[in-house]
Amino acid sequence: MTSGDATEPAVLDAGGLSSRPELEARFVESAHRLLADLVSGGAALGWTEPPSRDGVAELLGHVVHAARAGDAALRAAYLDGRLVGLGYWLRYARPTHRPHADLERIAVDAAAHGRGIGRSLTAALVADAREAGIEVLTLDARGDNARALRLYRSLGFTEYGRLPGFVAVGEHRYDKVFCMLDFRRQG
């Protein structure tokens, strides 16, 4: 939290979001605006150009559908009724990988950085994965995203691999860093 600011982010899961019609009605628009703004600013979210509104709607629809089936978790962070962050994990589809899930697209509004929102979202998603019986939660991050990598390490993730220069953004190349949180090793 920023000093002098007592406002705590509300971190809602898919069920909590659907129980708040005023937020649910604007969720896709708000998520699209958040993701497009971040990608326009160079955020490492897997797109080289801002995603379309329809693309974001399709992605979120897929995640919500998977969450209802127990194969995903979605979290959205709000400050004063405004979406400032989101993230999700998806269970792997391959039958031999079903006990595991991949944490994807932790996105926090640039104006809200430094307020613990990324930590709150990620910690909630880790707790959701543990509760869902996920054995290993994985993620990948762009190698220059030091802030995110520090956050993941602080929450217990360990690096298990790196592909040098694998991520291509125009002429720039970045390492792709693979991390995991193995719940089987935790008591």
C-alpha positions in Angstrom: 0.0 0.0 0.0 1.1 3.5 -0.7 1.6 5.5 2.5 -1.4 7.5 3.5 -3.8 5.4 1.4 -6.1 3.2 3.4 -8.0 1.9 0.4 -7.5 -1.9 0.1 -8.1 -3.6 -3.2 -11.1 -6.0 -3.4 -9.9 -9.2 -5.1 -12.9 -11.1 -6.4 -13.1 -14.6 -7.9 -15.4 -15.4 -10.8 -18.3 -16.2 -8.4 -17.8 -12.9 -6.5 -17.7 -11.0 -9.8 -21.0 -12.6 -11.0 -22.6 -11.7 -7.7 -21.9 -8.0 -8.3 -24.0 -7.2 -11.4 -22.7 -3.6 -11.6 -19.1 -4.9 -12.0 -19.9 -8.0 -14.1 -21.7 -5.9 -16.7 -18.6 -3.8 -17.3 -16.0 -6.5 -16.8 -15.2 -7.3 -20.4 -15.0 -3.6 -21.3 -12.8 -2.8 -18.3 -10.6 -5.8 -18.8 -10.1 -4.9 -22.5 -9.2 -1.3 -21.6 -6.8 -2.5 -18.9 -5.0 -5.1 -21.1 -4.9 -2.9 -24.2 -3.4 0.0 -22.2 -0.8 -2.2 -20.6 0.2 -3.8 -23.9 0.4 -0.3 -25.5 2.8 0.6 -22.8 5.0 -2.4 -23.5 3.8 -4.8 -20.8 4.8 -8.4 -21.1 1.4 -10.0 -21.4 1.9 -12.2 -24.5 0.6 -9.7 -27.1 2.8 -7.5 -29.3 -0.2 -5.3 -30.3 -3.2 -4.4 -28.0 -5.7 -7.2 -28.0 -9.1 -6.6 -29.6 -12.2 -6.3 -27.4 -13.6 -9.4 -29.1 -10.4 -11.3 -28.4 -10.5 -10.3 -24.7 -14.2 -11.3 -24.5 -13.4 -14.7 -26.0 -10.5 -15.3 -23.7 -12.4 -14.3 -20.6 -15.4 -16.4 -21.7 -13.1 -19.4 -22.0 -11.6 -18.8 -18.6 -15.0 -18.3 -16.9 -16.3 -21.5 -18.5 -13.3 -23.4 -17.4 -13.6 -22.0 -13.9 -17.2 -23.2 -13.6 -15.9 -26.7 -14.6 -13.2 -26.6 -11.9 -10.4 -26.2 -14.5 -9.5 -22.6 -13.9 -9.6 -19.7 -11.5 -10.1 -16.1 -12.4 -9.4 -13.1 -10.1 -10.2 -9.5 -10.6 -8.9 -6.6 -8.4 -10.9 -3.5 -7.8 -10.1 -0.2 -6.2 -13.0 2.1 -5.6 -15.2 0.2 -8.1 -12.6 0.4 -10.9 -10.9 -2.7 -12.3 -7.1 -2.4 -11.6 -5.9 -5.9 -12.1 -6.7 -9.4 -13.2 -5.2 -12.8 -13.6 -6.1 -16.5 -14.0 -4.8 -20.0 -14.1 -5.9 -22.8 -16.4 -5.6 -26.5 -15.8 -3.6 -28.3 -18.5 -5.8 -30.0 -21.1 -3.4 -32.9 -21.8 -4.7 -35.9 -19.8 -1.2 -36.7 -18.4 -0.9 -33.1 -17.2 -4.4 -32.7 -15.7 -3.1 -32.5 -12.1 -1.3 -29.3 -13.0 -2.2 -25.7 -14.1 -0.5 -22.7 -15.6 -0.8 -19.2 -14.1 -1.3 -16.7 -16.9 -1.6 -13.0 -17.5 -1.2 -11.3 -14.1 -2.0 -7.7 -15.2 -2.1 -4.7 -13.0 -2.9 -1.1 -14.1 0.3 0.9 -14.3 -1.2 3.7 -12.2 -1.8 1.1 -9.4 1.7 -0.4 -9.3 3.3 -0.5 -5.9 0.0 -1.0 -4.0 0.3 -4.8 -3.5 -2.3 -5.6 -6.2 -0.1 -8.0 -8.1 0.8 -9.8 -4.9 -2.9 -10.0 -3.8 -4.0 -11.4 -7.1 -1.2 -13.9 -7.3 -1.6 -15.0 -3.7 -5.3 -15.5 -4.2 -4.7 -17.5 -7.4 -2.1 -19.7 -5.6 -4.6 -20.3 -2.8 -7.3 -21.2 -5.4 -4.9 -23.7 -7.1 -4.0 -25.3 -3.8 -7.7 -25.6 -2.9 -8.5 -27.1 -6.3 -6.0 -29.8 -5.7 -3.5 -28.6 -8.3 -0.2 -30.4 -7.7 2.2 -28.1 -9.7 1.4 -24.5 -10.7 3.6 -23.2 -13.5 4.1 -19.9 -15.2 6.4 -18.3 -17.6 7.6 -14.7 -17.7 9.7 -12.5 -19.9 13.3 -12.4 -18.6 13.4 -8.6 -18.3 10.3 -8.5 -16.1 12.4 -8.4 -12.9 9.6 -7.0 -10.7 7.2 -10.0 -11.6 10.0 -12.5 -11.2 10.8 -11.1 -7.7 7.1 -11.3 -6.8 6.8 -15.0 -7.9 10.0 -16.0 -6.0 8.7 -14.3 -2.9 5.5 -16.4 -3.1 7.5 -19.6 -3.4 8.0 -20.2 -7.1 11.3 -21.5 -8.3 12.9 -21.2 -11.7 13.1 -24.5 -13.5 14.3 -23.3 -17.0 15.1 -20.5 -19.3 15.1 -20.2 -23.1 17.5 -17.4 -24.1 16.3 -14.9 -26.6 13.0 -16.9 -27.1 10.5 -14.0 -26.8 10.4 -11.8 -29.9 8.9 -8.3 -29.7 9.8 -6.6 -33.0 13.6 -6.6 -33.2 14.0 -7.2 -29.4 14.6 -10.6 -27.9 14.0 -11.6 -24.3 14.6 -14.8 -22.3 11.5 -16.9 -21.5 11.7 -17.9 -17.8 9.8 -20.9 -16.5 8.8 -21.1 -12.9 6.9 -23.5 -10.8 5.3 -23.9 -7.4 5.2 -27.5 -6.3 2.4 -28.1 -3.8 3.4 -31.8 -3.5 6.5 -30.6 -1.6 4.6 -28.4 0.8 3.1 -29.8 4.0 
